[in-house]
């Protein structure tokens, strides 16, 4: 499994995120996702997540996000209670998923992304990620993520 950046560079770059409380960067990510997934939220595609929390761990960065869905919006949380489901992997795998270079099934079956906790919630989440198509206005971001996901460093 290779990272977008070599681990010796990625860990120091992620230091500010690791020093911040999980709540802070989880809320920032939630704000972005609420914009990117606006239509999916309006269509009720995230209702399966209502009142539940998912932990997202980016292992090579040492960063963990906590997200859920309440009152029709994605919410960011701290670690006050255990997550109902958890997804873990390295930066590259999450970028490949976001750029749609790999589908969720492939990443999970190859154990490049790992899921734990509620199997039912995990399957709903995996199916949502497989089916989600970012709106056209987010295509420049998707193309940038696609290019970043393709970066390889010698020996990693």
Residue pairs with C-beta under 8 A, 6 or more apart in sequence:
1 90
1 92
1 93
1 112
2 92
2 152
2 153
2 156
3 10
3 60
3 90
3 91
3 92
3 153
3 156
4 10
4 91
4 92
4 95
4 148
4 149
4 151
5 13
5 91
5 151
5 153
6 153
6 155
6 156
7 60
7 156
10 60
10 61
10 91
11 60
11 61
11 62
13 61
14 58
14 61
14 62
14 63
17 25
17 61
17 63
18 61
18 62
18 63
21 78
22 64
22 65
22 66
22 77
22 78
22 79
23 66
23 76
23 77
23 78
25 63
25 65
25 76
26 65
26 66
26 67
26 76
26 77
26 78
27 75
27 76
28 76
29 65
29 67
29 76
30 67
30 73
30 74
30 75
30 76
31 76
33 67
33 74
34 41
34 73
34 74
36 134
36 135
36 138
36 141
37 45
37 46
37 74
37 132
38 135
39 135
40 46
40 128
40 132
41 72
41 73
41 74
45 128
45 131
45 132
46 69
46 74
46 128
47 69
48 121
48 124
48 125
48 128
49 68
49 69
49 121
49 124
49 125
50 69
50 70
51 68
51 69
51 70
52 68
52 69
52 84
52 85
52 118
52 121
53 66
53 67
53 68
53 77
53 81
53 83
53 84
54 66
54 67
54 68
54 83
54 84
54 85
54 86
54 87
54 121
54 125
55 64
55 65
55 66
55 83
55 85
55 86
55 87
56 64
56 65
56 66
56 67
56 86
56 87
56 88
56 94
57 63
57 64
57 65
57 86
57 87
57 88
57 89
58 64
58 65
58 88
58 89
58 90
58 91
58 94
59 88
59 89
59 90
60 90
60 91
60 92
61 91
64 79
65 76
66 76
66 77
66 78
66 79
66 83
67 74
67 75
67 76
67 77
68 74
68 75
68 77
69 75
83 117
84 117
84 118
84 121
85 115
85 116
85 117
85 118
85 121
85 122
85 125
86 115
86 116
86 117
87 113
87 114
87 115
87 122
87 125
88 113
88 114
88 115
88 116
89 107
89 112
89 113
89 114
90 112
92 149
93 102
93 107
93 112
93 113
94 113
95 145
95 148
95 149
96 102
96 107
96 149
97 103
97 104
97 107
97 113
97 129
98 142
98 145
98 149
99 142
99 145
99 146
99 148
99 149
100 142
100 146
101 146
101 149
101 150
102 112
103 130
104 113
104 126
104 129
104 130
105 126
105 130
107 113
108 114
108 115
108 126
115 122
115 126
116 122
134 141
134 142
